[in-house]
Amino acid sequence: MQLTQEQLRAAKEGGIEFQPATPEQVARLTMQRRIFLLPDGQPHVGSRNGTVWETHGAIARLIDGEAKGQPAAVVETLQEAVAADVETAVAMAAEQGSARGAQVIKRGPGRPRGAWGAAKRRTS
């Protein structure tokens, strides 16, 4: 989410602190919609307490509330943050699971089988 200078100001007034995101955080948190591009163009993560990274939706609701003059309220609860993390983990597992058809599975050591496998040969 690209934040303008006004949106950044409103988010900071709502208690959000932005920290530069590491490359690992960008890779992991982009899918969770927790990476913000500030007016300087650099990726950042935003948090109220330094432990839970806020989502785009939470920041957008906070900014809208600040713009309308409403008091800043807790936008995302810990349960909502955990639910977003679980949802993302499930989506990532589904993506990894869809690639399993392309994997080569080696059998354990044993006798090599011919084209007919274990079929018995008829002799008449």
Steps between C-alpha positions, in 0.01 A plus 500: 500500500646833393442767766485869422646759734151577639423130556835453671429794731152365585640152572768643728237707682308175549797348680662305216878493493669404173831315483701410189419144387778247452513302172382193696201694636414625152503143367293363787258785576412629153245224449349584838462862388720631780762685292457874441683724255552839659542820296876432491425184295653258753308200647402531866296309758262679734417413859329648803687297759807374314391137501199470265541635147188681381326407173400730215135475606574599858707801394238604241222492762718695741580761235132532402404546865768767546392679181137513618603634840400186688709394796761238427375158605674167511446389144644151498482273799756235577248234397453667160878513452535132588211414265673689217823310570316165495320590177830584335665180626213294354529680166875443490458131586245465220744655254775265611264202484402574140863462393535148640395334173829605348714338767704190433446239767774240528417153616706327758771254405366192332501295188457700181178418325458440133234639272250234613572543867432186697284337231553125465619370169277243331663193357291257304 
